[in-house]
Amino acid sequence: MQTSINIVENPPYDSWEELLKRPAMDSEYLDQAVEDIFFAVKRKGDQALIDFTRTFDGVLLDHLKVSEEEIEASESQVSEPLQKAIQMAASNIRRFHAGQQSKMVKMETVPGVICWQKAVALQKVGLYIPGGSAPLFSSVLMLAIPATIAGCKDIIICTPPGKNGKVNPAILYAAKISGVTAVYTAGGAQAIAAMAFGTESIPAVNKIFGPGNQFVTAAKQVVQKLGIAIDLPAGPSEVLVMADETANPAFIASDLLSQAEHGPDSQVILLTTDRTMAKNTISEIYKQLEILPRKEMIEKSLESSKIIVLDDLNIMVNMVNEYAPEHLIISMKNTDEIAAQIVNAGSVFLGNYTPESAGDYASGTNHTLPTNGFAKAYSGVNLDSFVKKITFQEITPEGLQGLGETLQQMAEAENLHAHKLAVSLRLDSLDK
């Protein structure tokens, strides 16, 4: 293995920012590339997507929409064991997200003043599904199933083709059983642009979802500035593991490697109170790496990996909250006590027998999570991501008489006299 993994012991607080820095591309180059792609898609529509697919994926397409026949045929191209696995994962995801449905809140705040809130599904949502060397059909389940439960009318997918010019059959099968209404062969920042602006084939949507590389994440942030909603900034994957002497080094190494294999810009971190654990985990990483087919990509990712020994558990918790990991694994004594102190994380995995892979695929929780420290402010995708909340109110004549003085006083104090007039005219009419 070319990459050397070093152990850092008890780093001072003023070094944390540099120590925990995520790998990143040159932002100026990234922004310019995305701007050029957006300009081309707005100007040339479908043709721009076809041109970019030829340039970036080495595939020449003659159309973008995947036919219903191809989607139906996907079932025969997916093995029966994989079909069963996808169906079980879908069942768990559906059960967990259906449980997030909330009842309508309706109350009388004061006599005669009735207020309520109703959840309304987004009408058109666009789901970006990474493809290519790692076709993430699991992301179809994670996004399309809650969209279906929420009641979204149009659920479209954009995903890049494989080398054969086709969408991976497992992605199409997952789309088929999840309620997706259309699938388009388009990837990268250009797919985000297409769903934002619309092209001849791909409709513009109300909100864009899905993970992706730094180009996709940058593109989603650009469309957000243009007024199109996104789920969250979900870029290159990352995991942080907290471990003590009770953890299993082989398990920890496998969790670190499982995130490192997502791509060369992924980041994995181990925080431990036990120096022997740190050394044994490094040995296991070397050992397991030799049997993994994505070894070269993992080695690139491991260049930005960190193994940190901290003697103080409180400092460890503080470092986790400062880093705000996408995935957090806690393999320590008193996991519940430690977990209760975590305030910044996308999704948390407790105990030695809870691999992060479970959340990626089939436990039921959503794997579309905030990365790059955005867990300090964003939640992962959930049912509420696919709805908007509309408030209603109705006031009876008696209710207005009771509330009227309050409304007039506040309006006058803010020098908004038309607001006051809207109340006083109604009150005057009640006195006649």
C-alpha positions, 0 to 999 in steps of 0.5 A: 500500500502506497498510502501511509496512515499516521496516528495523531495524538491529542492534537491541540484545539487550534490545530483541529480546523486544519487537521479535519479539513475535507478534501476539496477541488479548486473552488474557482475551477469548480464554479467556472466548470458548473457555470459553463455547463449551465450556460450550455444546457440553457442554450442547447437543451437536450443536445447539450446533455447528449454532448456532455454524455459523449464527453464525460461518459464516452457514450453517444445517445440518440435519446434521453428518456428511458422507455417503459419497455426498458424499465419493465425489462429490467426485472428479468435482468436483475437476479432473484436474490438481488430482487429480494434484497431490494424488496426487503430494503424497500419495505424497511424504508417504506415502513420507517418513512411512513411512520414519519407522517404527521397529523394535521395540527388544528387548534383554537388559539383564543376563542373564535380564532382557529389556526391549522397547518396542512402538509401538501406534497411537492408536485414535481421532484427530481432525483439525481442517482449516481451511476457509472462504476457504482450505480447507486440503486439504493438511492432510488429507494431512499428518495423515491419511496418517501416521495411516493408516500408524501404524494408527489405527482411527478417523480423523475430520475436523472442518472448517467449511463454505463459504458454500454449506454444503458441505465443499470438494470438495478436502478430501473428495477428500483425505480419500477417498484418505488413509484418513479414516473420517468427516468432520463439518461443524464448525469453530472452537473448537466443533469442538475441544470436540466432538472432546474431549467427543463429541456425538450425531454426533461421537465423542470422540477420544484425541488432536486434531491440526491447525492453526487460528486463535487460537481453535482453538489456545486451545481445544486448549490448554484440552482438554490441561488436561482430559486430552485429548492434542493434537499441539502448539500450532499457531496462526497461521502464521509464517516467518523468512528469513535472507538475504545478498547471494546471495539473490534479493529476489523469491524472499524477498518471495514467501516472506514474502507466502505466509505473510502471506496465511494470515491477519491474525495471521500474522507474517513476518520477514527477517533479513539481513546486506545493507542493499541486499537489505533495500531490494530485498525491500521493493520486491518486496513492494510490487510482488508485493502488487498482483497478489495477491487476498488483498491486504487480509489480507496488508497487515494481516499485514504490520503486524507484519512485521519486516525486520532488518539484522544485521552479525554472523552469530552474532547472527543465528543467536542471534536465530533460535534465540531466536525459534524460528520455525515455518518458517525459510528460509536463503538464504545462503552456507554454508547447511549450516554455518548450518543446523547451528547452528539448534536451535529451528525447526519446519521448515527450508528451505535454498537459493534454490530451496527455497520454503516452499510445498514443505513446505506441500504436496508435498515430503514433510515435514509442515506441521503445526508448532509456532508462537509459539516452541513450537519450543523444546520441540515437534517438528512432527507426524510418525509418532510423533505417532500412536503411543504406546510401550509397554514390556515386560519379562520376568525369568527366575528367574536374572535376578531372582537377579542383579538382586534385591539391587539392587532391594532396596537401592534400595527400602529406601533409598526407604522403600518396603518393600512394593517390597522385599517383592515382590522378597524373597518371590520370591527366597525361593521360589527358595531352597526 
